[in-house]
Amino acid sequence: MELNLFNRLPLNEKTSYMWDKGVCHASRIVEDRYILCIFELDGLFVEAIYSSRNKRVNAIVPIVSIPEWEGYVDQVLTNLLKLN
C-alpha cells in the first residue's frame, strides 16, 4: 500500500489492514503503559502504539526517517542475527 493512501485511512481501517497484512518485526514497552510495535505492510513500515491500559491501538504512524528507528535498532539486529 502507498504511504499517502495509508495515511488517509481512518484508524480502525489502518488497524484492520495492519493485523491482516502486516508482519511485526519488533516491539518494546514504554513507561509500562504502551507497547510500541514495528509492522511491515507491503514494504511500508509503521509503528503501532498500543495502550496496555485501554487495550487498544491508539495510533499507527509511518516510520519514514532514521531517528524513528533508534528505539528498535538493537532488537531488530538481534532478530536478524538469529536468522543466520
N, CA, C and O atoms as a GROMACS GRO file, in nm:
protein
  336
    1MET      N    1   0.084  -0.118   0.000
    1MET     CA    2   0.000   0.000   0.000
    1MET      C    3   0.089   0.124   0.000
    1MET      O    4   0.195   0.125   0.062
    2GLU      N    5   0.046   0.224  -0.067
    2GLU     CA    6   0.118   0.350  -0.078
    2GLU      C    7   0.102   0.432   0.050
    2GLU      O    8  -0.005   0.433   0.111
    3LEU      N    9   0.207   0.500   0.090
    3LEU     CA   10   0.208   0.578   0.214
    3LEU      C   11   0.094   0.681   0.219
    3LEU      O   12   0.025   0.691   0.320
    4ASN      N   13   0.074   0.755   0.112
    4ASN     CA   14  -0.031   0.859   0.112
    4ASN      C   15  -0.169   0.798   0.131
    4ASN      O   16  -0.252   0.854   0.204
    5LEU      N   17  -0.195   0.686   0.068
    5LEU     CA   18  -0.324   0.619   0.084
    5LEU      C   19  -0.341   0.568   0.227
    5LEU      O   20  -0.447   0.586   0.288
    6PHE      N   21  -0.237   0.506   0.280
    6PHE     CA   22  -0.243   0.455   0.418
    6PHE      C   23  -0.271   0.568   0.517
    6PHE      O   24  -0.353   0.553   0.608
    7ASN      N   25  -0.203   0.681   0.499
    7ASN     CA   26  -0.220   0.794   0.592
    7ASN      C   27  -0.362   0.849   0.591
    7ASN      O   28  -0.406   0.905   0.691
    8ARG      N   29  -0.433   0.835   0.481
    8ARG     CA   30  -0.569   0.889   0.472
    8ARG      C   31  -0.674   0.796   0.533
    8ARG      O   32  -0.788   0.838   0.555
    9LEU      N   33  -0.638   0.672   0.561
    9LEU     CA   34  -0.734   0.578   0.619
    9LEU      C   35  -0.767   0.616   0.763
    9LEU      O   36  -0.681   0.667   0.835
   10PRO      N   37  -0.892   0.592   0.805
   10PRO     CA   38  -0.926   0.610   0.947
   10PRO      C   39  -0.850   0.505   1.031
   10PRO      O   40  -0.809   0.402   0.979
   11LEU      N   41  -0.832   0.534   1.159
   11LEU     CA   42  -0.755   0.446   1.246
   11LEU      C   43  -0.807   0.302   1.246
   11LEU      O   44  -0.728   0.208   1.245
   12ASN      N   45  -0.938   0.283   1.247
   12ASN     CA   46  -0.991   0.146   1.251
   12ASN      C   47  -0.956   0.070   1.123
   12ASN      O   48  -0.932  -0.051   1.129
   13GLU      N   49  -0.951   0.136   1.008
   13GLU     CA   50  -0.912   0.070   0.884
   13GLU      C   51  -0.762   0.043   0.880
   13GLU      O   52  -0.719  -0.062   0.833
   14LYS      N   53  -0.682   0.137   0.931
   14LYS     CA   54  -0.538   0.115   0.941
   14LYS      C   55  -0.511  -0.007   1.030
   14LYS      O   56  -0.428  -0.093   0.997
   15THR      N   57  -0.581  -0.013   1.143
   15THR     CA   58  -0.561  -0.123   1.237
   15THR      C   59  -0.598  -0.257   1.173
   15THR      O   60  -0.523  -0.354   1.186
   16SER      N   61  -0.710  -0.263   1.106
   16SER     CA   62  -0.751  -0.388   1.039
   16SER      C   63  -0.650  -0.429   0.933
   16SER      O   64  -0.613  -0.546   0.924
   17TYR      N   65  -0.606  -0.333   0.854
   17TYR     CA   66  -0.507  -0.363   0.749
   17TYR      C   67  -0.377  -0.414   0.811
   17TYR      O   68  -0.317  -0.509   0.762
   18MET      N   69  -0.335  -0.349   0.919
   18MET     CA   70  -0.211  -0.389   0.987
   18MET      C   71  -0.221  -0.532   1.040
   18MET      O   72  -0.129  -0.611   1.020
   19TRP      N   73  -0.332  -0.566   1.107
   19TRP     CA   74  -0.347  -0.702   1.161
   19TRP      C   75  -0.358  -0.806   1.049
   19TRP      O   76  -0.305  -0.916   1.062
   20ASP      N   77  -0.426  -0.771   0.940
   20ASP     CA   78  -0.447  -0.866   0.830
   20ASP      C   79  -0.325  -0.885   0.741
   20ASP      O   80  -0.295  -0.997   0.701
   21LYS      N   81  -0.256  -0.778   0.710
   21LYS     CA   82  -0.148  -0.782   0.610
   21LYS      C   83  -0.008  -0.762   0.667
   21LYS      O   84   0.091  -0.788   0.599
   22GLY      N   85   0.000  -0.716   0.791
   22GLY     CA   86   0.130  -0.677   0.845
   22GLY      C   87   0.207  -0.790   0.912
   22GLY      O   88   0.152  -0.893   0.951
   23VAL      N   89   0.337  -0.767   0.922
   23VAL     CA   90   0.428  -0.857   0.993
   23VAL      C   91   0.497  -0.774   1.100
   23VAL      O   92   0.561  -0.673   1.070
   24CYS      N   93   0.485  -0.818   1.225
   24CYS     CA   94   0.550  -0.747   1.335
   24CYS      C   95   0.696  -0.789   1.340
   24CYS      O   96   0.728  -0.908   1.350
   25HIS      N   97   0.786  -0.690   1.333
   25HIS     CA   98   0.929  -0.718   1.336
   25HIS      C   99   0.993  -0.692   1.471
   25HIS      O  100   1.094  -0.755   1.505
   26ALA      N  101   0.935  -0.602   1.548
   26ALA     CA  102   0.994  -0.569   1.679
   26ALA      C  103   0.890  -0.498   1.764
   26ALA      O  104   0.796  -0.437   1.713
   27SER      N  105   0.909  -0.508   1.895
   27SER     CA  106   0.822  -0.435   1.987
   27SER      C  107   0.901  -0.394   2.110
   27SER      O  108   1.006  -0.451   2.140
   28ARG      N  109   0.849  -0.296   2.178
   28ARG     CA  110   0.911  -0.250   2.303
   28ARG      C  111   0.804  -0.189   2.391
   28ARG      O  112   0.698  -0.148   2.344
   29ILE      N  113   0.832  -0.184   2.520
   29ILE     CA  114   0.738  -0.128   2.617
   29ILE      C  115   0.792   0.007   2.662
   29ILE      O  116   0.912   0.021   2.690
   30VAL      N  117   0.704   0.105   2.668
   30VAL     CA  118   0.742   0.240   2.708
   30VAL      C  119   0.659   0.280   2.830
   30VAL      O  120   0.536   0.274   2.827
   31GLU      N  121   0.728   0.319   2.935
   31GLU     CA  122   0.666   0.368   3.058
   31GLU      C  123   0.564   0.270   3.117
   31GLU      O  124   0.472   0.313   3.187
   32ASP      N  125   0.580   0.143   3.092
   32ASP     CA  126   0.487   0.040   3.141
   32ASP      C  127   0.342   0.069   3.106
   32ASP      O  128   0.250   0.014   3.168
   33ARG      N  129   0.320   0.156   3.008
   33ARG     CA  130   0.183   0.190   2.968
   33ARG      C  131   0.154   0.162   2.822
   33ARG      O  132   0.040   0.138   2.783
   34TYR      N  133   0.259   0.163   2.740
   34TYR     CA  134   0.240   0.148   2.596
   34TYR      C  135   0.329   0.037   2.541
   34TYR      O  136   0.442   0.017   2.585
   35ILE      N  137   0.275  -0.033   2.445
   35ILE     CA  138   0.353  -0.130   2.368
   35ILE      C  139   0.364  -0.071   2.228
   35ILE      O  140   0.264  -0.044   2.163
   36LEU      N  141   0.486  -0.052   2.183
   36LEU     CA  142   0.511   0.002   2.050
   36LEU      C  143   0.566  -0.110   1.964
   36LEU      O  144   0.660  -0.179   2.003
   37CYS      N  145   0.508  -0.129   1.847
   37CYS     CA  146   0.547  -0.238   1.756
   37CYS      C  147   0.573  -0.182   1.617
   37CYS      O  148   0.503  -0.093   1.569
   38ILE      N  149   0.676  -0.236   1.554
   38ILE     CA  150   0.702  -0.203   1.413
   38ILE      C  151   0.640  -0.313   1.329
   38ILE      O  152   0.668  -0.431   1.348
   39PHE      N  153   0.556  -0.272   1.235
   39PHE     CA  154   0.495  -0.363   1.140
   39PHE      C  155   0.542  -0.326   1.000
   39PHE      O  156   0.556  -0.209   0.966
   40GLU      N  157   0.565  -0.428   0.920
   40GLU     CA  158   0.590  -0.408   0.777
   40GLU      C  159   0.461  -0.438   0.703
   40GLU      O  160   0.401  -0.544   0.721
   41LEU      N  161   0.421  -0.345   0.619
   41LEU     CA  162   0.299  -0.358   0.540
   41LEU      C  163   0.336  -0.338   0.393
   41LEU      O  164   0.340  -0.225   0.346
   42ASP      N  165   0.361  -0.445   0.322
   42ASP     CA  166   0.395  -0.435   0.179
   42ASP      C  167   0.509  -0.338   0.154
   42ASP      O  168   0.502  -0.257   0.061
   43GLY      N  169   0.615  -0.344   0.234
   43GLY     CA  170   0.730  -0.257   0.215
   43GLY      C  171   0.721  -0.124   0.289
   43GLY      O  172   0.820  -0.050   0.294
   44LEU      N  173   0.607  -0.093   0.345
   44LEU     CA  174   0.588   0.027   0.426
   44LEU      C  175   0.604  -0.014   0.572
   44LEU      O  176   0.548  -0.115   0.614
   45PHE      N  177   0.679   0.064   0.649
   45PHE     CA  178   0.697   0.033   0.790
   45PHE      C  179   0.619   0.134   0.873
   45PHE      O  180   0.624   0.255   0.848
   46VAL      N  181   0.546   0.083   0.972
   46VAL     CA  182   0.468   0.168   1.060
   46VAL      C  183   0.494   0.129   1.205
   46VAL      O  184   0.535   0.016   1.235
   47GLU      N  185   0.470   0.224   1.293
   47GLU     CA  186   0.478   0.198   1.436
   47GLU      C  187   0.337   0.203   1.491
   47GLU      O  188   0.267   0.304   1.476
   48ALA      N  189   0.295   0.096   1.554
   48ALA     CA  190   0.165   0.090   1.618
   48ALA      C  191   0.183   0.116   1.766
   48ALA      O  192   0.269   0.054   1.830
   49ILE      N  193   0.104   0.205   1.821
   49ILE     CA  194   0.112   0.240   1.962
   49ILE      C  195  -0.012   0.182   2.030
   49ILE      O  196  -0.125   0.227   2.007
   50TYR      N  197   0.012   0.082   2.113
   50TYR     CA  198  -0.095   0.007   2.178
   50TYR      C  199  -0.096   0.042   2.327
   50TYR      O  200   0.008   0.036   2.392
   51SER      N  201  -0.212   0.079   2.378
   51SER     CA  202  -0.223   0.114   2.520
   51SER      C  203  -0.254  -0.011   2.600
   51SER      O  204  -0.352  -0.080   2.574
   52SER      N  205  -0.170  -0.039   2.698
   52SER     CA  206  -0.198  -0.154   2.785
   52SER      C  207  -0.309  -0.121   2.884
   52SER      O  208  -0.367  -0.212   2.944
   53ARG      N  209  -0.340   0.006   2.901
   53ARG     CA  210  -0.448   0.046   2.992
   53ARG      C  211  -0.586   0.026   2.930
   53ARG      O  212  -0.674  -0.033   2.992
   54ASN      N  213  -0.604   0.074   2.806
   54ASN     CA  214  -0.736   0.060   2.746
   54ASN      C  215  -0.745  -0.054   2.643
   54ASN      O  216  -0.848  -0.074   2.580
   55LYS      N  217  -0.635  -0.127   2.627
   55LYS     CA  218  -0.631  -0.247   2.542
   55LYS      C  219  -0.672  -0.219   2.398
   55LYS      O  220  -0.750  -0.293   2.339
   56ARG      N  221  -0.618  -0.110   2.342
   56ARG     CA  222  -0.648  -0.080   2.202
   56ARG      C  223  -0.532  -0.005   2.137
   56ARG      O  224  -0.446   0.051   2.205
   57VAL      N  225  -0.533  -0.005   2.005
   57VAL     CA  226  -0.433   0.069   1.929
   57VAL      C  227  -0.474   0.216   1.931
   57VAL      O  228  -0.584   0.251   1.888
   58ASN      N  229  -0.385   0.300   1.981
   58ASN     CA  230  -0.414   0.444   1.990
   58ASN      C  231  -0.372   0.519   1.864
   58ASN      O  232  -0.431   0.620   1.829
   59ALA      N  233  -0.267   0.468   1.797
   59ALA     CA  234  -0.217   0.536   1.678
   59ALA      C  235  -0.132   0.439   1.596
   59ALA      O  236  -0.074   0.344   1.648
   60ILE      N  237  -0.129   0.467   1.467
   60ILE     CA  238  -0.040   0.394   1.375
   60ILE      C  239   0.024   0.502   1.288
   60ILE      O  240  -0.043   0.572   1.214
   61VAL      N  241   0.156   0.513   1.300
   61VAL     CA  242   0.227   0.618   1.227
   61VAL      C  243   0.338   0.558   1.142
   61VAL      O  244   0.407   0.465   1.185
   62PRO      N  245   0.355   0.609   1.021
   62PRO     CA  246   0.462   0.560   0.934
   62PRO      C  247   0.600   0.592   0.992
   62PRO      O  248   0.618   0.694   1.058
   63ILE      N  249   0.694   0.504   0.966
   63ILE     CA  250   0.833   0.528   1.004
   63ILE      C  251   0.904   0.569   0.875
   63ILE      O  252   0.925   0.487   0.786
   64VAL      N  253   0.939   0.696   0.867
   64VAL     CA  254   0.995   0.748   0.743
   64VAL      C  255   1.134   0.809   0.758
   64VAL      O  256   1.193   0.853   0.660
   65SER      N  257   1.187   0.813   0.881
   65SER     CA  258   1.321   0.869   0.899
   65SER      C  259   1.401   0.785   0.999
   65SER      O  260   1.344   0.713   1.081
   66ILE      N  261   1.530   0.796   0.991
   66ILE     CA  262   1.621   0.716   1.074
   66ILE      C  263   1.598   0.735   1.224
   66ILE      O  264   1.596   0.635   1.295
   67PRO      N  265   1.580   0.856   1.276
   67PRO     CA  266   1.561   0.870   1.422
   67PRO      C  267   1.443   0.790   1.476
   67PRO      O  268   1.445   0.748   1.592
   68GLU      N  269   1.342   0.767   1.395
   68GLU     CA  270   1.226   0.691   1.441
   68GLU      C  271   1.258   0.543   1.461
   68GLU      O  272   1.183   0.472   1.528
   69TRP      N  273   1.368   0.496   1.405
   69TRP     CA  274   1.411   0.356   1.419
   69TRP      C  275   1.497   0.334   1.542
   69TRP      O  276   1.514   0.219   1.584
   70GLU      N  277   1.550   0.438   1.601
   70GLU     CA  278   1.652   0.422   1.705
   70GLU      C  279   1.609   0.336   1.822
   70GLU      O  280   1.692   0.263   1.877
   71GLY      N  281   1.485   0.341   1.863
   71GLY     CA  282   1.438   0.260   1.975
   71GLY      C  283   1.433   0.111   1.945
   71GLY      O  284   1.417   0.030   2.036
   72TYR      N  285   1.446   0.074   1.817
   72TYR     CA  286   1.432  -0.065   1.777
   72TYR      C  287   1.561  -0.129   1.724
   72TYR      O  288   1.564  -0.250   1.701
   73VAL      N  289   1.664  -0.051   1.704
   73VAL     CA  290   1.784  -0.099   1.635
   73VAL      C  291   1.839  -0.225   1.699
   73VAL      O  292   1.862  -0.324   1.629
   74ASP      N  293   1.861  -0.225   1.828
   74ASP     CA  294   1.919  -0.342   1.894
   74ASP      C  295   1.832  -0.466   1.877
   74ASP      O  296   1.884  -0.574   1.849
   75GLN      N  297   1.703  -0.451   1.893
   75GLN     CA  298   1.614  -0.566   1.882
   75GLN      C  299   1.606  -0.619   1.740
   75GLN      O  300   1.607  -0.741   1.720
   76VAL      N  301   1.599  -0.532   1.641
   76VAL     CA  302   1.592  -0.576   1.502
   76VAL      C  303   1.722  -0.646   1.463
   76VAL      O  304   1.718  -0.750   1.398
   77LEU      N  305   1.836  -0.591   1.502
   77LEU     CA  306   1.964  -0.654   1.471
   77LEU      C  307   1.974  -0.792   1.537
   77LEU      O  308   2.022  -0.887   1.475
   78THR      N  309   1.931  -0.802   1.661
   78THR     CA  310   1.932  -0.931   1.730
   78THR      C  311   1.845  -1.033   1.657
   78THR      O  312   1.885  -1.148   1.638
   79ASN      N  313   1.728  -0.990   1.616
   79ASN     CA  314   1.638  -1.081   1.541
   79ASN      C  315   1.700  -1.123   1.408
   79ASN      O  316   1.688  -1.239   1.368
   80LEU      N  317   1.764  -1.032   1.340
   80LEU     CA  318   1.829  -1.067   1.212
   80LEU      C  319   1.943  -1.165   1.233
   80LEU      O  320   1.960  -1.258   1.154
   81LEU      N  321   2.021  -1.145   1.338
   81LEU     CA  322   2.133  -1.235   1.365
   81LEU      C  323   2.084  -1.375   1.402
   81LEU      O  324   2.152  -1.473   1.373
   82LYS      N  325   1.968  -1.385   1.464
   82LYS     CA  326   1.912  -1.515   1.497
   82LYS      C  327   1.874  -1.593   1.373
   82LYS      O  328   1.873  -1.716   1.375
   83LEU      N  329   1.841  -1.523   1.265
   83LEU     CA  330   1.805  -1.589   1.140
   83LEU      C  331   1.924  -1.653   1.072
   83LEU      O  332   1.907  -1.748   0.996
   84ASN      N  333   2.043  -1.604   1.099
   84ASN     CA  334   2.164  -1.656   1.032
   84ASN      C  335   2.224  -1.771   1.108
   84ASN      O  336   2.326  -1.826   1.065
   0.00000   0.00000   0.00000
